[in-house]
Amino acid sequence: MLDVIKNGTDKGGITYVPSPVSVMYKEIFSIEINKSGRLQYYKQSFDEKRIRITKTEFSKVYNSSRIMAIEPIQISSSSGNHFLLKFFTY
């Protein structure tokens, strides 16, 4: 459970405090950009090494799995900001 607290900024935004209880997940799927700008898709099972998968496999999992969390990742580089995606399944 996430506890929502009021942020002390002028804009009155809110932020969250993550629960100290660890979350058990089955697999992590992620998309990353390589140096040439192409997307690469990865799968990592619990306590195993990350392996590269196809875009089709990634799409099937994203559209049919029970996703418990999504983590957008912002990367700043000389060519601009990129947003990548990581999601956890159970």
PDB file as gemmi writes it, atoms N, CA and C in Angstrom:
CRYST1    1.000    1.000    1.000  90.00  90.00  90.00 P 1                      
ATOM      1  N   MET A   1       0.846  -1.176   0.000  1.00  0.00           N  
ATOM      2  CA  MET A   1       0.000   0.000   0.000  1.00  0.00           C  
ATOM      3  C   MET A   1       0.885   1.232   0.000  1.00  0.00           C  
ATOM      4  N   LEU A   2       0.476   2.240  -0.758  1.00  0.00           N  
ATOM      5  CA  LEU A   2       1.247   3.476  -0.819  1.00  0.00           C  
ATOM      6  C   LEU A   2       0.583   4.525   0.066  1.00  0.00           C  
ATOM      7  N   ASP A   3       1.394   5.180   0.845  1.00  0.00           N  
ATOM      8  CA  ASP A   3       0.891   6.287   1.656  1.00  0.00           C  
ATOM      9  C   ASP A   3       1.070   7.568   0.880  1.00  0.00           C  
ATOM     10  N   VAL A   4      -0.007   8.296   0.653  1.00  0.00           N  
ATOM     11  CA  VAL A   4       0.064   9.549  -0.079  1.00  0.00           C  
ATOM     12  C   VAL A   4       0.233  10.673   0.927  1.00  0.00           C  
ATOM     13  N   ILE A   5       1.228  11.541   0.690  1.00  0.00           N  
ATOM     14  CA  ILE A   5       1.469  12.659   1.585  1.00  0.00           C  
ATOM     15  C   ILE A   5       1.513  13.945   0.779  1.00  0.00           C  
ATOM     16  N   LYS A   6       1.201  15.039   1.413  1.00  0.00           N  
ATOM     17  CA  LYS A   6       1.211  16.339   0.751  1.00  0.00           C  
ATOM     18  C   LYS A   6       2.644  16.800   0.605  1.00  0.00           C  
ATOM     19  N   ASN A   7       2.992  17.224  -0.602  1.00  0.00           N  
ATOM     20  CA  ASN A   7       4.330  17.732  -0.869  1.00  0.00           C  
ATOM     21  C   ASN A   7       4.387  19.194  -0.415  1.00  0.00           C  
ATOM     22  N   GLY A   8       5.476  19.626   0.127  1.00  0.00           N  
ATOM     23  CA  GLY A   8       5.599  20.972   0.649  1.00  0.00           C  
ATOM     24  C   GLY A   8       5.932  22.028  -0.393  1.00  0.00           C  
ATOM     25  N   THR A   9       5.695  21.795  -1.666  1.00  0.00           N  
ATOM     26  CA  THR A   9       6.022  22.768  -2.698  1.00  0.00           C  
ATOM     27  C   THR A   9       4.906  23.782  -2.866  1.00  0.00           C  
ATOM     28  N   ASP A  10       5.224  24.892  -3.556  1.00  0.00           N  
ATOM     29  CA  ASP A  10       4.240  25.939  -3.812  1.00  0.00           C  
ATOM     30  C   ASP A  10       3.092  25.448  -4.681  1.00  0.00           C  
ATOM     31  N   LYS A  11       3.380  24.510  -5.583  1.00  0.00           N  
ATOM     32  CA  LYS A  11       2.364  24.026  -6.508  1.00  0.00           C  
ATOM     33  C   LYS A  11       1.371  23.082  -5.839  1.00  0.00           C  
ATOM     34  N   GLY A  12       1.676  22.640  -4.633  1.00  0.00           N  
ATOM     35  CA  GLY A  12       0.754  21.771  -3.909  1.00  0.00           C  
ATOM     36  C   GLY A  12       0.652  20.379  -4.483  1.00  0.00           C  
ATOM     37  N   GLY A  13       1.707  19.923  -5.166  1.00  0.00           N  
ATOM     38  CA  GLY A  13       1.696  18.588  -5.751  1.00  0.00           C  
ATOM     39  C   GLY A  13       1.728  17.519  -4.679  1.00  0.00           C  
ATOM     40  N   ILE A  14       1.491  16.283  -5.075  1.00  0.00           N  
ATOM     41  CA  ILE A  14       1.571  15.184  -4.122  1.00  0.00           C  
ATOM     42  C   ILE A  14       2.649  14.215  -4.568  1.00  0.00           C  
ATOM     43  N   THR A  15       3.176  13.495  -3.633  1.00  0.00           N  
ATOM     44  CA  THR A  15       4.160  12.469  -3.906  1.00  0.00           C  
ATOM     45  C   THR A  15       3.777  11.242  -3.096  1.00  0.00           C  
ATOM     46  N   TYR A  16       4.456  10.140  -3.291  1.00  0.00           N  
ATOM     47  CA  TYR A  16       4.129   8.941  -2.520  1.00  0.00           C  
ATOM     48  C   TYR A  16       5.347   8.444  -1.781  1.00  0.00           C  
ATOM     49  N   VAL A  17       5.070   7.716  -0.725  1.00  0.00           N  
ATOM     50  CA  VAL A  17       6.111   7.065   0.052  1.00  0.00           C  
ATOM     51  C   VAL A  17       5.897   5.566  -0.128  1.00  0.00           C  
ATOM     52  N   PRO A  18       6.848   4.854  -0.742  1.00  0.00           N  
ATOM     53  CA  PRO A  18       6.650   3.422  -0.964  1.00  0.00           C  
ATOM     54  C   PRO A  18       6.616   2.633   0.338  1.00  0.00           C  
ATOM     55  N   SER A  19       5.892   1.555   0.321  1.00  0.00           N  
ATOM     56  CA  SER A  19       5.776   0.682   1.479  1.00  0.00           C  
ATOM     57  C   SER A  19       7.111  -0.011   1.744  1.00  0.00           C  
ATOM     58  N   PRO A  20       7.484  -0.211   2.996  1.00  0.00           N  
ATOM     59  CA  PRO A  20       8.727  -0.926   3.296  1.00  0.00           C  
ATOM     60  C   PRO A  20       8.606  -2.432   3.066  1.00  0.00           C  
ATOM     61  N   VAL A  21       7.411  -2.920   2.747  1.00  0.00           N  
ATOM     62  CA  VAL A  21       7.209  -4.336   2.490  1.00  0.00           C  
ATOM     63  C   VAL A  21       7.708  -4.647   1.080  1.00  0.00           C  
ATOM     64  N   SER A  22       8.585  -5.643   0.961  1.00  0.00           N  
ATOM     65  CA  SER A  22       9.122  -5.985  -0.352  1.00  0.00           C  
ATOM     66  C   SER A  22       8.037  -6.644  -1.212  1.00  0.00           C  
ATOM     67  N   VAL A  23       8.146  -6.455  -2.510  1.00  0.00           N  
ATOM     68  CA  VAL A  23       7.166  -6.976  -3.457  1.00  0.00           C  
ATOM     69  C   VAL A  23       7.786  -8.158  -4.183  1.00  0.00           C  
ATOM     70  N   MET A  24       7.050  -9.240  -4.276  1.00  0.00           N  
ATOM     71  CA  MET A  24       7.515 -10.419  -5.002  1.00  0.00           C  
ATOM     72  C   MET A  24       6.951 -10.377  -6.414  1.00  0.00           C  
ATOM     73  N   TYR A  25       7.801 -10.454  -7.387  1.00  0.00           N  
ATOM     74  CA  TYR A  25       7.383 -10.429  -8.776  1.00  0.00           C  
ATOM     75  C   TYR A  25       7.870 -11.694  -9.469  1.00  0.00           C  
ATOM     76  N   LYS A  26       7.235 -12.012 -10.603  1.00  0.00           N  
ATOM     77  CA  LYS A  26       7.622 -13.198 -11.363  1.00  0.00           C  
ATOM     78  C   LYS A  26       8.680 -12.848 -12.397  1.00  0.00           C  
ATOM     79  N   GLU A  27       8.436 -11.787 -13.162  1.00  0.00           N  
ATOM     80  CA  GLU A  27       9.358 -11.378 -14.220  1.00  0.00           C  
ATOM     81  C   GLU A  27       9.361  -9.860 -14.365  1.00  0.00           C  
ATOM     82  N   ILE A  28      10.475  -9.344 -14.899  1.00  0.00           N  
ATOM     83  CA  ILE A  28      10.595  -7.929 -15.251  1.00  0.00           C  
ATOM     84  C   ILE A  28      10.821  -7.869 -16.757  1.00  0.00           C  
ATOM     85  N   PHE A  29      10.079  -7.009 -17.428  1.00  0.00           N  
ATOM     86  CA  PHE A  29      10.263  -6.775 -18.853  1.00  0.00           C  
ATOM     87  C   PHE A  29      10.665  -5.320 -19.025  1.00  0.00           C  
ATOM     88  N   SER A  30      11.609  -5.056 -19.927  1.00  0.00           N  
ATOM     89  CA  SER A  30      12.067  -3.682 -20.115  1.00  0.00           C  
ATOM     90  C   SER A  30      12.403  -3.414 -21.567  1.00  0.00           C  
ATOM     91  N   ILE A  31      12.361  -2.127 -21.907  1.00  0.00           N  
ATOM     92  CA  ILE A  31      12.758  -1.649 -23.224  1.00  0.00           C  
ATOM     93  C   ILE A  31      13.901  -0.673 -22.992  1.00  0.00           C  
ATOM     94  N   GLU A  32      14.968  -0.820 -23.763  1.00  0.00           N  
ATOM     95  CA  GLU A  32      16.104   0.097 -23.674  1.00  0.00           C  
ATOM     96  C   GLU A  32      16.511   0.521 -25.070  1.00  0.00           C  
ATOM     97  N   ILE A  33      17.198   1.652 -25.153  1.00  0.00           N  
ATOM     98  CA  ILE A  33      17.701   2.157 -26.426  1.00  0.00           C  
ATOM     99  C   ILE A  33      19.200   1.882 -26.491  1.00  0.00           C  
ATOM    100  N   ASN A  34      19.668   1.279 -27.595  1.00  0.00           N  
ATOM    101  CA  ASN A  34      21.103   1.053 -27.738  1.00  0.00           C  
ATOM    102  C   ASN A  34      21.769   2.308 -28.324  1.00  0.00           C  
ATOM    103  N   LYS A  35      23.074   2.267 -28.529  1.00  0.00           N  
ATOM    104  CA  LYS A  35      23.814   3.449 -28.989  1.00  0.00           C  
ATOM    105  C   LYS A  35      23.373   3.934 -30.360  1.00  0.00           C  
ATOM    106  N   SER A  36      22.869   3.035 -31.201  1.00  0.00           N  
ATOM    107  CA  SER A  36      22.419   3.439 -32.540  1.00  0.00           C  
ATOM    108  C   SER A  36      20.981   3.940 -32.545  1.00  0.00           C  
ATOM    109  N   GLY A  37      20.319   3.925 -31.398  1.00  0.00           N  
ATOM    110  CA  GLY A  37      18.958   4.442 -31.292  1.00  0.00           C  
ATOM    111  C   GLY A  37      17.868   3.410 -31.477  1.00  0.00           C  
ATOM    112  N   ARG A  38      18.218   2.159 -31.603  1.00  0.00           N  
ATOM    113  CA  ARG A  38      17.214   1.104 -31.766  1.00  0.00           C  
ATOM    114  C   ARG A  38      16.730   0.604 -30.412  1.00  0.00           C  
ATOM    115  N   LEU A  39      15.467   0.218 -30.369  1.00  0.00           N  
ATOM    116  CA  LEU A  39      14.908  -0.330 -29.141  1.00  0.00           C  
ATOM    117  C   LEU A  39      15.299  -1.792 -28.991  1.00  0.00           C  
ATOM    118  N   GLN A  40      15.630  -2.163 -27.766  1.00  0.00           N  
ATOM    119  CA  GLN A  40      15.935  -3.554 -27.447  1.00  0.00           C  
ATOM    120  C   GLN A  40      15.030  -3.981 -26.298  1.00  0.00           C  
ATOM    121  N   TYR A  41      14.518  -5.196 -26.377  1.00  0.00           N  
ATOM    122  CA  TYR A  41      13.539  -5.707 -25.435  1.00  0.00           C  
ATOM    123  C   TYR A  41      14.170  -6.806 -24.589  1.00  0.00           C  
ATOM    124  N   TYR A  42      13.907  -6.774 -23.270  1.00  0.00           N  
ATOM    125  CA  TYR A  42      14.528  -7.716 -22.348  1.00  0.00           C  
ATOM    126  C   TYR A  42      13.507  -8.318 -21.394  1.00  0.00           C  
ATOM    127  N   LYS A  43      13.834  -9.527 -20.929  1.00  0.00           N  
ATOM    128  CA  LYS A  43      13.032 -10.234 -19.935  1.00  0.00           C  
ATOM    129  C   LYS A  43      13.984 -10.744 -18.867  1.00  0.00           C  
ATOM    130  N   GLN A  44      13.583 -10.596 -17.608  1.00  0.00           N  
ATOM    131  CA  GLN A  44      14.394 -11.109 -16.501  1.00  0.00           C  
ATOM    132  C   GLN A  44      13.476 -11.789 -15.505  1.00  0.00           C  
ATOM    133  N   SER A  45      13.660 -13.085 -15.325  1.00  0.00           N  
ATOM    134  CA  SER A  45      12.905 -13.833 -14.327  1.00  0.00           C  
ATOM    135  C   SER A  45      13.541 -13.605 -12.961  1.00  0.00           C  
ATOM    136  N   PHE A  46      12.777 -13.886 -11.916  1.00  0.00           N  
ATOM    137  CA  PHE A  46      13.260 -13.690 -10.550  1.00  0.00           C  
ATOM    138  C   PHE A  46      14.541 -14.492 -10.330  1.00  0.00           C  
ATOM    139  N   ASP A  47      15.586 -13.844  -9.863  1.00  0.00           N  
ATOM    140  CA  ASP A  47      16.899 -14.453  -9.576  1.00  0.00           C  
ATOM    141  C   ASP A  47      17.570 -15.083 -10.790  1.00  0.00           C  
ATOM    142  N   GLU A  48      17.314 -14.574 -11.979  1.00  0.00           N  
ATOM    143  CA  GLU A  48      17.965 -15.085 -13.179  1.00  0.00           C  
ATOM    144  C   GLU A  48      18.563 -13.945 -13.980  1.00  0.00           C  
ATOM    145  N   LYS A  49      19.374 -14.295 -14.947  1.00  0.00           N  
ATOM    146  CA  LYS A  49      20.029 -13.330 -15.812  1.00  0.00           C  
ATOM    147  C   LYS A  49      19.039 -12.738 -16.824  1.00  0.00           C  
ATOM    148  N   ARG A  50      19.235 -11.502 -17.193  1.00  0.00           N  
ATOM    149  CA  ARG A  50      18.387 -10.830 -18.170  1.00  0.00           C  
ATOM    150  C   ARG A  50      18.694 -11.355 -19.564  1.00  0.00           C  
ATOM    151  N   ILE A  51      17.629 -11.649 -20.335  1.00  0.00           N  
ATOM    152  CA  ILE A  51      17.812 -12.136 -21.703  1.00  0.00           C  
ATOM    153  C   ILE A  51      17.062 -11.224 -22.671  1.00  0.00           C  
ATOM    154  N   ARG A  52      17.567 -11.144 -23.882  1.00  0.00           N  
ATOM    155  CA  ARG A  52      16.943 -10.320 -24.911  1.00  0.00           C  
ATOM    156  C   ARG A  52      15.803 -11.101 -25.559  1.00  0.00           C  
ATOM    157  N   ILE A  53      14.677 -10.417 -25.817  1.00  0.00           N  
ATOM    158  CA  ILE A  53      13.522 -11.039 -26.450  1.00  0.00           C  
ATOM    159  C   ILE A  53      13.101 -10.209 -27.658  1.00  0.00           C  
ATOM    160  N   THR A  54      12.177 -10.736 -28.449  1.00  0.00           N  
ATOM    161  CA  THR A  54      11.706 -10.032 -29.639  1.00  0.00           C  
ATOM    162  C   THR A  54      10.624  -9.021 -29.276  1.00  0.00           C  
ATOM    163  N   LYS A  55      10.391  -8.094 -30.175  1.00  0.00           N  
ATOM    164  CA  LYS A  55       9.336  -7.095 -29.991  1.00  0.00           C  
ATOM    165  C   LYS A  55       7.972  -7.779 -29.922  1.00  0.00           C  
ATOM    166  N   THR A  56       7.779  -8.815 -30.720  1.00  0.00           N  
ATOM    167  CA  THR A  56       6.511  -9.547 -30.730  1.00  0.00           C  
ATOM    168  C   THR A  56       6.249 -10.201 -29.375  1.00  0.00           C  
ATOM    169  N   GLU A  57       7.269 -10.848 -28.811  1.00  0.00           N  
ATOM    170  CA  GLU A  57       7.117 -11.474 -27.494  1.00  0.00           C  
ATOM    171  C   GLU A  57       6.821 -10.431 -26.429  1.00  0.00           C  
ATOM    172  N   PHE A  58       7.528  -9.299 -26.485  1.00  0.00           N  
ATOM    173  CA  PHE A  58       7.304  -8.228 -25.530  1.00  0.00           C  
ATOM    174  C   PHE A  58       5.858  -7.722 -25.628  1.00  0.00           C  
ATOM    175  N   SER A  59       5.374  -7.511 -26.844  1.00  0.00           N  
ATOM    176  CA  SER A  59       4.011  -7.018 -27.058  1.00  0.00           C  
ATOM    177  C   SER A  59       2.968  -7.998 -26.533  1.00  0.00           C  
ATOM    178  N   LYS A  60       3.173  -9.296 -26.782  1.00  0.00           N  
ATOM    179  CA  LYS A  60       2.234 -10.303 -26.292  1.00  0.00           C  
ATOM    180  C   LYS A  60       2.160 -10.296 -24.771  1.00  0.00           C  
ATOM    181  N   VAL A  61       3.319 -10.226 -24.128  1.00  0.00           N  
ATOM    182  CA  VAL A  61       3.350 -10.208 -22.663  1.00  0.00           C  
ATOM    183  C   VAL A  61       2.696  -8.941 -22.129  1.00  0.00           C  
ATOM    184  N   TYR A  62       2.989  -7.810 -22.732  1.00  0.00           N  
ATOM    185  CA  TYR A  62       2.418  -6.542 -22.271  1.00  0.00           C  
ATOM    186  C   TYR A  62       0.897  -6.543 -22.395  1.00  0.00           C  
ATOM    187  N   ASN A  63       0.380  -7.120 -23.465  1.00  0.00           N  
ATOM    188  CA  ASN A  63      -1.060  -7.111 -23.709  1.00  0.00           C  
ATOM    189  C   ASN A  63      -1.827  -8.200 -22.968  1.00  0.00           C  
ATOM    190  N   SER A  64      -1.149  -9.243 -22.486  1.00  0.00           N  
ATOM    191  CA  SER A  64      -1.878 -10.356 -21.886  1.00  0.00           C  
ATOM    192  C   SER A  64      -1.491 -10.695 -20.444  1.00  0.00           C  
ATOM    193  N   SER A  65      -0.482 -10.073 -19.901  1.00  0.00           N  
ATOM    194  CA  SER A  65      -0.023 -10.419 -18.549  1.00  0.00           C  
ATOM    195  C   SER A  65      -0.721  -9.605 -17.475  1.00  0.00           C  
ATOM    196  N   ARG A  66      -0.592 -10.103 -16.269  1.00  0.00           N  
ATOM    197  CA  ARG A  66      -1.076  -9.368 -15.098  1.00  0.00           C  
ATOM    198  C   ARG A  66       0.077  -8.487 -14.619  1.00  0.00           C  
ATOM    199  N   ILE A  67       0.014  -7.206 -14.930  1.00  0.00           N  
ATOM    200  CA  ILE A  67       1.086  -6.266 -14.603  1.00  0.00           C  
ATOM    201  C   ILE A  67       0.820  -5.676 -13.226  1.00  0.00           C  
ATOM    202  N   MET A  68       1.817  -5.743 -12.354  1.00  0.00           N  
ATOM    203  CA  MET A  68       1.650  -5.218 -11.004  1.00  0.00           C  
ATOM    204  C   MET A  68       2.270  -3.838 -10.818  1.00  0.00           C  
ATOM    205  N   ALA A  69       3.218  -3.465 -11.673  1.00  0.00           N  
ATOM    206  CA  ALA A  69       3.839  -2.146 -11.563  1.00  0.00           C  
ATOM    207  C   ALA A  69       4.489  -1.782 -12.890  1.00  0.00           C  
ATOM    208  N   ILE A  70       4.445  -0.488 -13.205  1.00  0.00           N  
ATOM    209  CA  ILE A  70       5.110   0.036 -14.394  1.00  0.00           C  
ATOM    210  C   ILE A  70       6.042   1.150 -13.941  1.00  0.00           C  
ATOM    211  N   GLU A  71       7.271   1.106 -14.412  1.00  0.00           N  
ATOM    212  CA  GLU A  71       8.260   2.127 -14.053  1.00  0.00           C  
ATOM    213  C   GLU A  71       8.771   2.815 -15.318  1.00  0.00           C  
ATOM    214  N   PRO A  72       8.323   4.053 -15.562  1.00  0.00           N  
ATOM    215  CA  PRO A  72       8.913   4.796 -16.681  1.00  0.00           C  
ATOM    216  C   PRO A  72      10.296   5.295 -16.271  1.00  0.00           C  
ATOM    217  N   ILE A  73      11.253   5.238 -17.179  1.00  0.00           N  
ATOM    218  CA  ILE A  73      12.628   5.619 -16.874  1.00  0.00           C  
ATOM    219  C   ILE A  73      13.030   6.734 -17.825  1.00  0.00           C  
ATOM    220  N   GLN A  74      13.443   7.877 -17.279  1.00  0.00           N  
ATOM    221  CA  GLN A  74      13.881   8.991 -18.113  1.00  0.00           C  
ATOM    222  C   GLN A  74      15.399   8.990 -18.195  1.00  0.00           C  
ATOM    223  N   ILE A  75      15.915   9.074 -19.428  1.00  0.00           N  
ATOM    224  CA  ILE A  75      17.359   9.101 -19.660  1.00  0.00           C  
ATOM    225  C   ILE A  75      17.699  10.372 -20.420  1.00  0.00           C  
ATOM    226  N   SER A  76      18.581  11.168 -19.882  1.00  0.00           N  
ATOM    227  CA  SER A  76      19.038  12.374 -20.561  1.00  0.00           C  
ATOM    228  C   SER A  76      20.312  12.064 -21.317  1.00  0.00           C  
ATOM    229  N   SER A  77      20.369  12.501 -22.564  1.00  0.00           N  
ATOM    230  CA  SER A  77      21.572  12.293 -23.366  1.00  0.00           C  
ATOM    231  C   SER A  77      21.783  13.506 -24.254  1.00  0.00           C  
ATOM    232  N   SER A  78      22.845  13.487 -25.034  1.00  0.00           N  
ATOM    233  CA  SER A  78      23.147  14.619 -25.911  1.00  0.00           C  
ATOM    234  C   SER A  78      22.089  14.783 -27.002  1.00  0.00           C  
ATOM    235  N   SER A  79      21.400  13.705 -27.366  1.00  0.00           N  
ATOM    236  CA  SER A  79      20.366  13.783 -28.404  1.00  0.00           C  
ATOM    237  C   SER A  79      18.992  14.112 -27.837  1.00  0.00           C  
ATOM    238  N   GLY A  80      18.896  14.358 -26.545  1.00  0.00           N  
ATOM    239  CA  GLY A  80      17.625  14.721 -25.916  1.00  0.00           C  
ATOM    240  C   GLY A  80      17.226  13.721 -24.846  1.00  0.00           C  
ATOM    241  N   ASN A  81      16.027  13.912 -24.304  1.00  0.00           N  
ATOM    242  CA  ASN A  81      15.520  13.017 -23.272  1.00  0.00           C  
ATOM    243  C   ASN A  81      14.784  11.844 -23.908  1.00  0.00           C  
ATOM    244  N   HIS A  82      14.968  10.661 -23.335  1.00  0.00           N  
ATOM    245  CA  HIS A  82      14.292   9.452 -23.791  1.00  0.00           C  
ATOM    246  C   HIS A  82      13.532   8.859 -22.613  1.00  0.00           C  
ATOM    247  N   PHE A  83      12.354   8.336 -22.873  1.00  0.00           N  
ATOM    248  CA  PHE A  83      11.589   7.651 -21.849  1.00  0.00           C  
ATOM    249  C   PHE A  83      11.536   6.176 -22.194  1.00  0.00           C  
ATOM    250  N   LEU A  84      12.001   5.360 -21.278  1.00  0.00           N  
ATOM    251  CA  LEU A  84      11.988   3.920 -21.455  1.00  0.00           C  
ATOM    252  C   LEU A  84      10.958   3.344 -20.498  1.00  0.00           C  
ATOM    253  N   LEU A  85      10.690   2.061 -20.635  1.00  0.00           N  
ATOM    254  CA  LEU A  85       9.643   1.431 -19.853  1.00  0.00           C  
ATOM    255  C   LEU A  85      10.127   0.134 -19.234  1.00  0.00           C  
ATOM    256  N   LYS A  86       9.734  -0.084 -17.998  1.00  0.00           N  
ATOM    257  CA  LYS A  86      10.014  -1.340 -17.312  1.00  0.00           C  
ATOM    258  C   LYS A  86       8.720  -1.726 -16.596  1.00  0.00           C  
ATOM    259  N   PHE A  87       8.301  -2.995 -16.718  1.00  0.00           N  
ATOM    260  CA  PHE A  87       7.120  -3.413 -15.975  1.00  0.00           C  
ATOM    261  C   PHE A  87       7.333  -4.774 -15.324  1.00  0.00           C  
ATOM    262  N   PHE A  88       6.627  -4.982 -14.216  1.00  0.00           N  
ATOM    263  CA  PHE A  88       6.774  -6.173 -13.374  1.00  0.00           C  
ATOM    264  C   PHE A  88       5.496  -7.003 -13.478  1.00  0.00           C  
ATOM    265  N   THR A  89       5.624  -8.317 -13.617  1.00  0.00           N  
ATOM    266  CA  THR A  89       4.468  -9.207 -13.688  1.00  0.00           C  
ATOM    267  C   THR A  89       4.481 -10.174 -12.505  1.00  0.00           C  
ATOM    268  N   TYR A  90       3.320 -10.717 -12.208  1.00  0.00           N  
ATOM    269  CA  TYR A  90       3.219 -11.742 -11.161  1.00  0.00           C  
ATOM    270  C   TYR A  90       2.369 -12.893 -11.596  1.00  0.00           C  
TER     271      TYR A  90                                                      
END                                                                             
